[in-house]
Amino acid sequence: MEFGFSERKTTEAAARLLRLAGGEMDLIVLLKLLYLADRRALVERGMPITGDRMVSMRKGPVLARVYDASKGKWVGMPSWHTFVSRPKDGDPDKPVQLLQEPPADGALSDYEIDLLAQVHAQYGHKDKWDLSELTHNFPEYRFPGDSVLPIDPRVILKSEGKSVEDIAWVEDLARTARAAVSR
């Protein structure tokens, strides 16, 4: 199941989380908070915020395009570096900084802005290793070794008690979202 990826919403979500943290946070914390927000939005409304692909990596689940953009590897997300700095010296253990305030009239809905604030309030104070451990315990996570494994959103939905009908509805919603983005 794939959703329509929104670069704009993704970068605005990252900028909002950084603003809530005072303008700076560890890159791994930002990656985990974005994953947690997408996961929660998927469960609550059947649609993640970013539409990014979820993957299992050694340090836990992350959003694939966001991870690549944070490493400077994905050119299809140019606005990422308008809002989010690279970690100092390219070291993923160093913090990233907010470069530009998120737009007041941006692409995020009120629900998404509130959800990001709730995720930050609940998890933003945790350090990267606590967040990594937390996400390792999610039912969708599988240890990939030195590789990357895709996460099927159906596994998340099922683990959160969604019915077969609910999951089918989310699949239809995902197809519609993908079609809208591709136009």
C-alpha positions as CSV (number, residue, x, y, z in Angstrom):
1,M,0.0,0.0,0.0
2,E,1.5,3.3,-1.1
3,F,0.2,6.8,-0.5
4,G,0.8,10.0,-2.5
5,F,4.0,11.5,-1.2
6,S,3.9,15.2,-0.5
7,E,7.3,16.9,-0.4
8,R,5.7,20.2,0.8
9,K,3.8,18.6,3.7
10,T,6.9,16.6,4.7
11,T,9.2,19.6,4.8
12,E,6.6,21.7,6.6
13,A,6.0,18.9,9.2
14,A,9.8,18.8,9.8
15,A,10.0,22.6,10.2
16,R,7.1,22.6,12.6
17,L,8.7,19.9,14.8
18,L,12.0,21.8,14.8
19,R,10.2,25.0,15.8
20,L,8.5,23.2,18.6
21,A,11.9,22.0,19.8
22,G,13.3,25.6,19.8
23,G,14.9,25.3,16.4
24,E,17.2,22.4,16.8
25,M,17.1,18.7,17.5
26,D,19.1,15.5,16.8
27,L,18.5,14.2,13.3
28,I,17.5,10.8,14.6
29,V,14.9,12.4,16.9
30,L,13.4,14.4,14.0
31,L,13.3,11.2,11.8
32,K,11.5,9.3,14.6
33,L,9.0,12.1,15.4
34,L,8.0,12.3,11.7
35,Y,7.6,8.5,11.7
36,L,5.5,8.5,14.9
37,A,3.3,11.3,13.5
38,D,2.8,9.5,10.2
39,R,2.0,6.3,12.0
40,R,-0.5,7.9,14.3
41,A,-2.2,9.8,11.4
42,L,-2.5,6.5,9.5
43,V,-4.2,4.8,12.4
44,E,-6.5,7.7,13.3
45,R,-7.6,8.8,9.9
46,G,-6.4,6.3,7.4
47,M,-3.9,8.7,5.8
48,P,-0.3,9.6,6.9
49,I,0.8,13.2,6.9
50,T,3.7,12.8,4.4
51,G,2.6,9.9,2.3
52,D,6.3,8.6,2.4
53,R,7.2,4.9,2.4
54,M,7.9,3.5,5.8
55,V,10.9,1.2,6.2
56,S,12.7,-0.7,8.8
57,M,16.4,0.2,9.3
58,R,18.9,-0.8,11.9
59,K,17.9,2.0,14.3
60,G,14.2,1.3,13.8
61,P,11.5,2.5,11.4
62,V,11.8,5.7,9.5
63,L,10.3,7.4,6.4
64,A,12.4,6.4,3.4
65,R,12.5,9.7,1.4
66,V,12.9,11.8,4.5
67,Y,15.9,9.6,5.5
68,D,17.4,10.0,2.1
69,A,16.8,13.8,2.0
70,S,18.4,14.1,5.4
71,K,21.5,12.5,3.9
72,G,21.4,14.7,0.9
73,K,20.8,11.7,-1.4
74,W,17.4,12.5,-2.9
75,V,17.1,15.4,-5.3
76,G,13.3,15.1,-5.6
77,M,12.9,16.9,-2.2
78,P,14.7,20.3,-2.8
79,S,12.6,22.2,-0.2
80,W,13.9,19.9,2.6
81,H,17.1,21.9,2.8
82,T,15.2,25.2,2.6
83,F,13.8,24.4,6.1
84,V,16.2,21.8,7.6
85,S,20.0,22.1,7.8
86,R,22.3,19.3,7.2
87,P,23.8,17.8,10.4
88,K,27.1,19.5,11.2
89,D,30.0,17.7,9.3
90,G,27.4,15.4,7.8
91,D,27.4,13.5,11.1
92,P,23.9,11.9,11.7
93,D,24.6,12.0,15.4
94,K,24.8,15.8,15.3
95,P,21.7,18.1,15.5
96,V,19.9,19.7,12.6
97,Q,18.5,23.2,12.7
98,L,15.4,25.1,11.5
99,L,16.5,27.3,8.6
100,Q,13.2,28.9,7.8
101,E,9.9,29.2,9.7
102,P,7.1,27.0,8.3
103,P,4.5,29.0,6.4
104,A,1.4,30.0,8.4
105,D,-0.8,29.2,5.4
106,G,1.0,26.1,4.3
107,A,-0.1,22.6,3.2
108,L,-0.7,21.1,6.6
109,S,-4.2,20.9,7.9
110,D,-5.2,22.0,11.5
111,Y,-5.5,18.3,12.4
112,E,-1.9,17.6,11.2
113,I,-0.5,20.7,13.0
114,D,-2.2,19.6,16.2
115,L,-1.0,16.0,15.8
116,L,2.6,17.1,15.3
117,A,2.3,19.2,18.5
118,Q,0.9,16.2,20.3
119,V,3.7,13.9,19.1
120,H,6.3,16.4,20.0
121,A,4.8,16.9,23.5
122,Q,4.7,13.1,24.0
123,Y,8.0,12.1,22.5
124,G,10.1,15.3,21.8
125,H,11.8,15.2,25.2
126,K,13.1,11.6,24.7
127,D,16.6,11.1,23.5
128,K,17.4,9.3,20.2
129,W,18.2,6.0,21.7
130,D,15.0,5.9,23.8
131,L,13.0,6.7,20.6
132,S,14.9,4.1,18.7
133,E,14.2,1.5,21.3
134,L,10.5,2.5,21.4
135,T,10.1,2.1,17.7
136,H,12.0,-1.2,17.7
137,N,9.1,-2.6,19.8
138,F,6.4,-1.7,17.2
139,P,4.8,-4.8,15.6
140,E,5.6,-3.6,12.1
141,Y,9.4,-3.4,12.8
142,R,11.6,-6.2,11.5
143,F,15.4,-6.1,12.0
144,P,16.9,-5.6,8.5
145,G,20.5,-6.3,9.3
146,D,22.6,-4.1,7.0
147,S,19.6,-3.7,4.6
148,V,16.3,-1.9,4.5
149,L,13.0,-3.6,4.7
150,P,9.7,-2.1,3.6
151,I,6.9,-1.7,6.2
152,D,3.4,-2.6,5.0
153,P,0.9,-0.1,6.5
154,R,-1.6,-2.9,6.7
155,V,0.5,-4.5,9.5
156,I,0.3,-1.2,11.5
157,L,-3.5,-1.0,11.0
158,K,-4.0,-4.6,11.9
159,S,-1.8,-4.3,15.0
160,E,-3.9,-1.3,16.1
161,G,-7.1,-3.3,15.9
162,K,-8.5,-2.1,12.5
163,S,-10.9,-4.4,10.8
164,V,-10.5,-6.0,7.4
165,E,-13.1,-3.5,6.1
166,D,-11.2,-0.5,7.7
167,I,-8.0,-1.7,6.0
168,A,-9.8,-2.1,2.6
169,W,-11.1,1.5,3.0
170,V,-7.5,2.8,3.7
171,E,-6.3,0.9,0.6
172,D,-8.9,2.7,-1.5
173,L,-8.0,6.0,0.1
174,A,-4.3,5.4,-0.7
175,R,-5.1,4.6,-4.3
176,T,-7.1,7.9,-4.6
177,A,-4.3,9.9,-2.9
178,R,-1.7,8.4,-5.3
179,A,-3.9,9.2,-8.3
180,A,-4.4,12.8,-7.1
181,V,-0.6,13.3,-6.6
182,S,0.2,11.9,-10.0
183,R,-2.0,14.4,-11.9
